[in-house]
């Protein structure tokens, strides 16, 4: 479903991520809004580590509600307000994602929506789905033999039916 791409013609990733992720046809995409360290009770977790843990819990709950899991993540963007928190952010991510390496960006910015927020993470997930009957029909039409030169598809269909003795 998702193809993780790290071409050998560029430097390898310098962290636990993939340079690019390609999704193919018949893929469900889930765009997860930036999550902050707010629990279900509406309270902001205290401290950077607690906020990271809450954010990953929130992302996990969203993925589960969509019938997905952390291994379906294809992109993660992390916003920090303090560069000193990078190692702890990476450790929290590793604890949740393990060896899974979605495409990623980490930014250190001057602030988030409120000074109480120390980190925000947004994500995308993708999951393969079975093609619909309509999609299968379109694919079948595209792979069908083209009409003879100078013959429209409608004329070719009529001639084909006439040869087989079928009438409408």
Steps between C-alpha positions, in 0.01 A plus 500: 500500500742771612846499345774642725772663288861574596692532171869416513569804281455736798625496858321250722253632759676651801230380739220249536303597190467429129576757229172432319191283515292425193141384520337329206146480368224365723648660810309660789676809632451629853618854577546546874488860620779624721461336840607669822538353846136527605339197661142387461418698815602822319805559719844576363765248608774660708854484362643415162516122547143482627378707204683271253348192662150654486543600136602150396207361700268740316644404160462130587135555595432685173668226297300232684173689444583499127583128501872567464815462707837669548647291217260676262666838567667633187589854614562667836573869562619599847507859626710579808544833676836408653785329315620351831193271481610328178657193671193443719271547200696239305491257794121536536455442126727195506306353793182512291618445142790263559653410164217659296642798313246734338610807307561767763578861572602647835482877547602721789269801499453808716165393642179303465135607547551549875822526704392190697548283191860379472457264204249431223496205261296458183494184293373327189413134476416284199338162465432287194137433415343258256410668173131571450299341220503834318879526526535143372273582204707807411820296519346231279395758239850649498659161444252398223627482143474832314255526209632447148652807337230724358228328707343661803462294816121504457531374139744229608260389776207487254707298249612265776140438611385450141770236443399313812130515408403702805244778468363750741 
